Amino acid sequence: MAITTTPSAVPTLSEWGLIAMASILGIVGFMVIRRRKVTA
């Protein structure tokens, strides 16, 4: 008795999605570091 399963689709990011995500994370990180320096 063999059980066959269909492979599920794994969501992937395109190059533009990866660039957008990296830039958003960079901007957010910059804002957090800047805010910490001002309050400290």
N, CA, C and O atoms as CSV, one atom per row, in Angstrom:
chain,resi,resn,atom,element,x,y,z
A,1,MET,N,N,0.846,-1.186,0.000
A,1,MET,CA,C,0.000,0.000,0.000
A,1,MET,C,C,0.888,1.244,0.000
A,1,MET,O,O,1.615,1.505,0.958
A,2,ALA,N,N,0.816,1.981,-1.058
A,2,ALA,CA,C,1.637,3.187,-1.187
A,2,ALA,C,C,0.757,4.423,-1.045
A,2,ALA,O,O,-0.308,4.524,-1.655
A,3,ILE,N,N,1.223,5.348,-0.237
A,3,ILE,CA,C,0.484,6.606,-0.052
A,3,ILE,C,C,1.190,7.686,-0.863
A,3,ILE,O,O,2.358,7.993,-0.626
A,4,THR,N,N,0.482,8.243,-1.801
A,4,THR,CA,C,1.072,9.305,-2.618
A,4,THR,C,C,0.461,10.642,-2.219
A,4,THR,O,O,-0.755,10.775,-2.079
A,5,THR,N,N,1.320,11.609,-2.041
A,5,THR,CA,C,0.841,12.949,-1.701
A,5,THR,C,C,1.309,13.915,-2.772
A,5,THR,O,O,2.407,13.777,-3.311
A,6,THR,N,N,0.485,14.876,-3.073
A,6,THR,CA,C,0.882,15.879,-4.054
A,6,THR,C,C,1.728,16.939,-3.358
A,6,THR,O,O,1.396,17.367,-2.252
A,7,PRO,N,N,2.808,17.362,-3.988
A,7,PRO,CA,C,3.657,18.380,-3.350
A,7,PRO,C,C,2.915,19.707,-3.221
A,7,PRO,O,O,2.291,20.183,-4.169
A,8,SER,N,N,2.994,20.287,-2.037
A,8,SER,CA,C,2.315,21.557,-1.825
A,8,SER,C,C,3.185,22.690,-2.340
A,8,SER,O,O,4.412,22.601,-2.321
A,9,ALA,N,N,2.550,23.741,-2.794
A,9,ALA,CA,C,3.274,24.884,-3.335
A,9,ALA,C,C,3.910,25.683,-2.207
A,9,ALA,O,O,3.247,26.042,-1.234
A,10,VAL,N,N,5.191,25.954,-2.349
A,10,VAL,CA,C,5.908,26.739,-1.350
A,10,VAL,C,C,6.009,28.165,-1.874
A,10,VAL,O,O,6.538,28.379,-2.965
A,11,PRO,N,N,5.515,29.144,-1.121
A,11,PRO,CA,C,5.578,30.524,-1.613
A,11,PRO,C,C,7.015,31.036,-1.647
A,11,PRO,O,O,7.768,30.873,-0.687
A,12,THR,N,N,7.383,31.654,-2.759
A,12,THR,CA,C,8.727,32.205,-2.906
A,12,THR,C,C,8.618,33.679,-3.267
A,12,THR,O,O,7.609,34.129,-3.810
A,13,LEU,N,N,9.662,34.413,-2.961
A,13,LEU,CA,C,9.686,35.831,-3.296
A,13,LEU,C,C,10.416,36.027,-4.616
A,13,LEU,O,O,11.419,35.370,-4.894
A,14,SER,N,N,9.901,36.927,-5.407
A,14,SER,CA,C,10.626,37.288,-6.614
A,14,SER,C,C,11.778,38.209,-6.236
A,14,SER,O,O,11.907,38.599,-5.076
A,15,GLU,N,N,12.605,38.553,-7.200
A,15,GLU,CA,C,13.730,39.441,-6.906
A,15,GLU,C,C,13.237,40.799,-6.426
A,15,GLU,O,O,13.819,41.382,-5.511
A,16,TRP,N,N,12.186,41.300,-7.028
A,16,TRP,CA,C,11.663,42.612,-6.617
A,16,TRP,C,C,11.086,42.554,-5.217
A,16,TRP,O,O,11.239,43.500,-4.444
A,17,GLY,N,N,10.426,41.455,-4.879
A,17,GLY,CA,C,9.899,41.301,-3.525
A,17,GLY,C,C,11.009,41.233,-2.499
A,17,GLY,O,O,10.887,41.793,-1.409
A,18,LEU,N,N,12.101,40.545,-2.841
A,18,LEU,CA,C,13.245,40.453,-1.939
A,18,LEU,C,C,13.905,41.813,-1.750
A,18,LEU,O,O,14.288,42.166,-0.634
A,19,ILE,N,N,14.042,42.579,-2.833
A,19,ILE,CA,C,14.618,43.924,-2.745
A,19,ILE,C,C,13.733,44.819,-1.895
A,19,ILE,O,O,14.240,45.569,-1.062
A,20,ALA,N,N,12.422,44.756,-2.087
A,20,ALA,CA,C,11.500,45.591,-1.313
A,20,ALA,C,C,11.544,45.219,0.162
A,20,ALA,O,O,11.565,46.104,1.018
A,21,MET,N,N,11.558,43.936,0.473
A,21,MET,CA,C,11.590,43.508,1.869
A,21,MET,C,C,12.895,43.937,2.542
A,21,MET,O,O,12.879,44.391,3.686
A,22,ALA,N,N,14.017,43.799,1.843
A,22,ALA,CA,C,15.303,44.197,2.412
A,22,ALA,C,C,15.357,45.697,2.654
A,22,ALA,O,O,15.886,46.138,3.674
A,23,SER,N,N,14.819,46.489,1.732
A,23,SER,CA,C,14.852,47.940,1.912
A,23,SER,C,C,13.932,48.370,3.044
A,23,SER,O,O,14.284,49.271,3.805
A,24,ILE,N,N,12.773,47.755,3.176
A,24,ILE,CA,C,11.864,48.092,4.279
A,24,ILE,C,C,12.505,47.736,5.616
A,24,ILE,O,O,12.441,48.519,6.563
A,25,LEU,N,N,13.124,46.558,5.698
A,25,LEU,CA,C,13.795,46.171,6.943
A,25,LEU,C,C,14.950,47.112,7.258
A,25,LEU,O,O,15.186,47.431,8.424
A,26,GLY,N,N,15.671,47.560,6.237
A,26,GLY,CA,C,16.767,48.495,6.456
A,26,GLY,C,C,16.280,49.834,6.973
A,26,GLY,O,O,16.884,50.407,7.880
A,27,ILE,N,N,15.192,50.339,6.405
A,27,ILE,CA,C,14.635,51.622,6.848
A,27,ILE,C,C,14.132,51.516,8.278
A,27,ILE,O,O,14.386,52.404,9.092
A,28,VAL,N,N,13.424,50.442,8.588
A,28,VAL,CA,C,12.905,50.257,9.949
A,28,VAL,C,C,14.051,50.125,10.943
A,28,VAL,O,O,13.998,50.708,12.026
A,29,GLY,N,N,15.072,49.378,10.595
A,29,GLY,CA,C,16.228,49.238,11.478
A,29,GLY,C,C,16.934,50.559,11.698
A,29,GLY,O,O,17.358,50.861,12.814
A,30,PHE,N,N,17.066,51.353,10.642
A,30,PHE,CA,C,17.695,52.668,10.767
A,30,PHE,C,C,16.894,53.568,11.700
A,30,PHE,O,O,17.464,54.282,12.525
A,31,MET,N,N,15.561,53.530,11.564
A,31,MET,CA,C,14.712,54.359,12.423
A,31,MET,C,C,14.813,53.919,13.880
A,31,MET,O,O,14.846,54.763,14.775
A,32,VAL,N,N,14.860,52.620,14.132
A,32,VAL,CA,C,14.959,52.117,15.502
A,32,VAL,C,C,16.284,52.529,16.129
A,32,VAL,O,O,16.316,52.978,17.275
A,33,ILE,N,N,17.375,52.379,15.385
A,33,ILE,CA,C,18.688,52.765,15.920
A,33,ILE,C,C,18.735,54.267,16.176
A,33,ILE,O,O,19.264,54.713,17.194
A,34,ARG,N,N,18.186,55.033,15.261
A,34,ARG,CA,C,18.186,56.491,15.419
A,34,ARG,C,C,17.367,56.894,16.638
A,34,ARG,O,O,17.777,57.769,17.401
A,35,ARG,N,N,16.214,56.263,16.825
A,35,ARG,CA,C,15.350,56.593,17.960
A,35,ARG,C,C,16.031,56.229,19.279
A,35,ARG,O,O,15.913,56.965,20.258
A,36,ARG,N,N,16.738,55.109,19.313
A,36,ARG,CA,C,17.425,54.701,20.547
A,36,ARG,C,C,18.545,55.673,20.903
A,36,ARG,O,O,18.774,55.946,22.081
A,37,LYS,N,N,19.241,56.197,19.900
A,37,LYS,CA,C,20.326,57.139,20.170
A,37,LYS,C,C,19.784,58.461,20.703
A,37,LYS,O,O,20.424,59.093,21.544
A,38,VAL,N,N,18.621,58.886,20.231
A,38,VAL,CA,C,18.033,60.153,20.668
A,38,VAL,C,C,17.547,60.044,22.105
A,38,VAL,O,O,17.769,60.954,22.904
A,39,THR,N,N,16.885,58.941,22.444
A,39,THR,CA,C,16.330,58.800,23.796
A,39,THR,C,C,17.399,58.444,24.821
A,39,THR,O,O,17.238,58.748,26.003
A,40,ALA,N,N,18.478,57.811,24.396
A,40,ALA,CA,C,19.514,57.383,25.353
A,40,ALA,C,C,20.402,58.543,25.777
A,40,ALA,O,O,21.320,58.357,26.575
